[in-house]
Amino acid sequence: MGLVLNGPRVVLRPARTDDVDELLSILREPEVARRWGRFERTDVEDKFVGDAKVFVIDVDGDAVGAIQYDEEDDPMYRHASIDIFLTTSRHNQGIGSEAIRVLAKHLIADRGHHRLTIDPAADNHAAIRSYEKVGFRKVGVMRSYERGPDGMWHDGLLMEMLADELVQP
Ligand SMILES: CC(C)(COP(=O)(O)OP(=O)(O)OC[C@H]1O[C@@H](n2cnc3c(N)ncnc32)[C@H](O)[C@@H]1OP(=O)(O)O)[C@@H](O)C(=O)NCCC(=O)NCCS
């Protein structure tokens, strides 16, 4: 049993093989796929199950999405970055900001990070608002940063939060 992180409503827990169908179906929802790109079953198995940096977001026992982090370990630039998706029917209910807050707290308190980053598409206003509620601030637009499922390059927004900026509700 890997690490489990608890918030008021969300539980962040390791991804299991029996999550693959649900995660794949969430990743294929149009609102999610336009931000995360195209996933096959093997991608979900390889990238989510058994990776200690990936957590399924559970609400009331239902897998409603996933959140993951990555770490830059060069001591001069040490920081962690976060990515997240939620099933469309659970958007705009504060679940995303809570999941990010719970993971950010872990990255700061347990993994010793002083700085976290997140990089939504520049036009992903719901994501930007959600991250601002947690304490992330806009750094600037990264032009032609990521290639979308439409094959075109799109701008990304670099956002960062220092440890003492985490907003506790
Ligand atoms: C991004 C995501 C994780 C945010 O999670 P969430 O639970 O929906 O976010 P929250 O409910 O915490 O916050 C959303 C905020 O955006 C606001 N919002 C929604 N649509 C908006 C829009 N078009 N413009 C501005 N704000 C908007 C909501 O009102 C809410 O703010 P409020 O609480 O002040 O009212 C979720 O929407 C998602 O999974 N989207 C699809 C995948 C994705 O975009 N992943 C992020 C890649 S970086």
Ligand as a Chemical Component Dictionary entry (heavy atoms), coordinates in Angstrom:
data_LIG
# 
_chem_comp.id                   LIG 
_chem_comp.type                 NON-POLYMER 
_chem_comp.pdbx_formal_charge   0 
_chem_comp.three_letter_code    LIG 
# 
loop_
_chem_comp_atom.comp_id 
_chem_comp_atom.atom_id 
_chem_comp_atom.alt_atom_id 
_chem_comp_atom.type_symbol 
_chem_comp_atom.charge 
_chem_comp_atom.model_Cartn_x 
_chem_comp_atom.model_Cartn_y 
_chem_comp_atom.model_Cartn_z 
_chem_comp_atom.pdbx_ordinal 
LIG C1  C1  C 0 -8.426  22.275 -14.150 1  
LIG C2  C2  C 0 -9.275  21.474 -13.166 2  
LIG C3  C3  C 0 -8.420  20.428 -12.506 3  
LIG C4  C4  C 0 -9.793  22.456 -12.104 4  
LIG O1  O1  O 0 -10.495 21.719 -11.134 5  
LIG P1  P1  P 0 -11.920 22.217 -10.595 6  
LIG O2  O2  O 0 -12.287 21.363 -9.461  7  
LIG O3  O3  O 0 -12.851 22.287 -11.754 8  
LIG O4  O4  O 0 -11.552 23.690 -10.129 9  
LIG P2  P2  P 0 -12.165 24.511 -8.912  10 
LIG O5  O5  O 0 -13.617 24.183 -8.763  11 
LIG O6  O6  O 0 -11.269 24.342 -7.765  12 
LIG O7  O7  O 0 -11.977 26.011 -9.447  13 
LIG C5  C5  C 0 -12.449 26.396 -10.716 14 
LIG C6  C6  C 0 -12.657 27.909 -10.713 15 
LIG O8  O8  O 0 -12.662 28.385 -12.057 16 
LIG C7  C7  C 0 -13.833 29.169 -12.257 17 
LIG N1  N1  N 0 -14.147 29.069 -13.659 18 
LIG C8  C8  C 0 -14.786 28.084 -14.328 19 
LIG N2  N2  N 0 -14.832 28.379 -15.633 20 
LIG C9  C9  C 0 -14.197 29.571 -15.793 21 
LIG C10 C10 C 0 -13.921 30.401 -16.905 22 
LIG N3  N3  N 0 -14.276 30.050 -18.158 23 
LIG N4  N4  N 0 -13.247 31.557 -16.697 24 
LIG C11 C11 C 0 -12.850 31.905 -15.453 25 
LIG N5  N5  N 0 -13.084 31.160 -14.340 26 
LIG C12 C12 C 0 -13.758 30.009 -14.532 27 
LIG C13 C13 C 0 -14.848 28.552 -11.321 28 
LIG O9  O9  O 0 -15.920 29.433 -11.074 29 
LIG C14 C14 C 0 -13.980 28.321 -10.075 30 
LIG O10 O10 O 0 -13.694 29.515 -9.389  31 
LIG P3  P3  P 0 -14.525 29.939 -8.038  32 
LIG O11 O11 O 0 -14.354 28.804 -7.066  33 
LIG O12 O12 O 0 -13.876 31.205 -7.612  34 
LIG O13 O13 O 0 -15.965 30.099 -8.464  35 
LIG C15 C15 C 0 -10.475 20.802 -13.896 36 
LIG O14 O14 O 0 -11.302 21.799 -14.423 37 
LIG C16 C16 C 0 -10.054 19.849 -15.007 38 
LIG O15 O15 O 0 -9.719  18.708 -14.747 39 
LIG N6  N6  N 0 -10.095 20.309 -16.286 40 
LIG C17 C17 C 0 -9.793  19.444 -17.437 41 
LIG C18 C18 C 0 -8.333  19.035 -17.491 42 
LIG C19 C19 C 0 -7.421  20.211 -17.275 43 
LIG O16 O16 O 0 -7.652  21.300 -17.782 44 
LIG N7  N7  N 0 -6.364  19.974 -16.503 45 
LIG C20 C20 C 0 -5.410  20.993 -16.161 46 
LIG C21 C21 C 0 -4.235  20.956 -17.045 47 
LIG S1  S1  S 0 -3.011  22.134 -16.422 48 
# 
loop_
_chem_comp_bond.comp_id 
_chem_comp_bond.atom_id_1 
_chem_comp_bond.atom_id_2 
_chem_comp_bond.value_order 
_chem_comp_bond.pdbx_ordinal 
LIG C1  C2  SING 1  
LIG C2  C3  SING 2  
LIG C2  C4  SING 3  
LIG C2  C15 SING 4  
LIG C4  O1  SING 5  
LIG O1  P1  SING 6  
LIG P1  O2  DOUB 7  
LIG P1  O3  SING 8  
LIG P1  O4  SING 9  
LIG O4  P2  SING 10 
LIG P2  O5  DOUB 11 
LIG P2  O6  SING 12 
LIG P2  O7  SING 13 
LIG O7  C5  SING 14 
LIG C5  C6  SING 15 
LIG C6  O8  SING 16 
LIG C6  C14 SING 17 
LIG O8  C7  SING 18 
LIG C7  N1  SING 19 
LIG C7  C13 SING 20 
LIG N1  C8  SING 21 
LIG N1  C12 SING 22 
LIG C8  N2  DOUB 23 
LIG N2  C9  SING 24 
LIG C9  C10 SING 25 
LIG C9  C12 DOUB 26 
LIG C10 N3  SING 27 
LIG C10 N4  DOUB 28 
LIG N4  C11 SING 29 
LIG C11 N5  DOUB 30 
LIG N5  C12 SING 31 
LIG C13 O9  SING 32 
LIG C13 C14 SING 33 
LIG C14 O10 SING 34 
LIG O10 P3  SING 35 
LIG P3  O11 DOUB 36 
LIG P3  O12 SING 37 
LIG P3  O13 SING 38 
LIG C15 O14 SING 39 
LIG C15 C16 SING 40 
LIG C16 O15 DOUB 41 
LIG C16 N6  SING 42 
LIG N6  C17 SING 43 
LIG C17 C18 SING 44 
LIG C18 C19 SING 45 
LIG C19 O16 DOUB 46 
LIG C19 N7  SING 47 
LIG N7  C20 SING 48 
LIG C20 C21 SING 49 
LIG C21 S1  SING 50 
# 
